[in-house]
Amino acid sequence: MTALDEARELLREFPVADGHNDLPWALREQVRYDLDARDIATPQGTRLHTDLPRLRAGGVGAQYWSVYVRSDLPDAVSATLEQIDCVRQLLARYPDDLAPARTAADMEAARAQGRIASLMGAEGGHSIADSLATLRALYALGVRYLTLTHNHNVAWADSATDEPGVGGLSAFGRAVVREMNREGMLVDLSHVAATTMRDALDTTSAPVIFSHSSARAVCDHPRNIPDDVLERLPANGGVAMVTFVPKFVLQAAVDWTAEADANMRAHGFHHLDTTAEAMRVHRAFEERHPRPVATVATVADHLDHMREVAGIDHLGIGGDYDGTAFTPEGLNDVSGYPNLLAELLDRGWSKADLAKLTWRNAVRVLGAAEDVARGLQATRGPSNATIESLDG
């Protein structure tokens, strides 16, 4: 039996619970949520990284669908609700394949049924508009993690890719973390500044996650996790989910991306724009300056390092499919997860290690957040603190 055969066999028992997929945003951008125009029951080829046949081929058993919206939208809360509605439409349209999931028990039930547990994560604190009540409303609608920032700061938390604002978390930012703990919503530290990571770990009483981040010691990009933060995950119980985005995992790609982003801005496009017109500009740049190519081995290098620093009980996978224009060779779309597991098997990872990486750690961390929430709800009610009252 080849390593790839072994990987596929393992995934039948312990499928991938992926921390981050931007399919809802891709559906918004491409077809304004017209699911007939992007019927993911059929292969979508190069239009999307994600469809049901490829999720099945990739051994995916649970997916956090990102309900991300851009921070510069005039009404981020309404746009986030539209994203949540998109996920609900997908669940209603494909009930044989997608199972709604809000708890660790729901994830296990979906696995037993052979369906893909579908959870939601909101990407960026702008989605709560500085309101703890809005945070609770998102939780009630099924959102199970909040990434504290996206690419820009919010008033109460610093982003990894913005200038320092409050130096990590403000007093209200710490209140957000505590309220997430009380609700049972996972605190997601992807995208945040290292100062914010450390402040959140100092504040939280529940395990945290990084829904799609890799190791800064392997690739020096601010979106990645410093070793001192990885070292704190065992005490916290959290999980760092390695991402596949080339510009976060391959140093040569980091440098190339800086040049490509400058080229996009020079042509009047946002550097994250994946519309057809923007991609034509990208492709023209790439023809003149060949893009460095990440591979499955590149991602495995991050996992080897993260296992050494944080331990196998604190690792997961967050591919960021349909949220990136480029992917590594061998991880071109959601069918590629077996290739990563095969690479890790070849490097000596045990099947028990891989079961934790793909499934067990992700289920455990959500269950732990639920346990903490039950204890907190027994001792205090919901907070009505405001940013004005705490940050002035």
Secondary structure, 3 states (H helix, E strand, C coil): CCHHHHHHHHHHHCCEEEEEECHHHHHHHHHCCCCCCCCCCCCCCCCCCCCHHHHHHCCEEEEEEECCCCCCCCCHHHHHHHHHHHHHHHHHHCCCCEEECCCHHHHHHHHHHCCEEEEEEEECHHHHCCCHHHHHHHHHCCEEEEECCCCCCECCECECCCCCCCCCECHHHHHHHHHHHHHCCEEECCCECHHHHHHHHHHCCCCEEECCCCECCCCCCCCCECHHHHCCHHHHCCEEEECCCHHHHCHHHHHHHHHHHHHHHHCCCCCCCCCHHHHHHHHHHHHHCCCCCCEHHHHHHHHHHHHHHHCHHHEEECCCECCCCCCCECCCCCCCHHHHHHHHHHCCCCHHHHHHHHHHHHHHHHHHHHHHHHHHHCCCCCCCCCHHHHHC
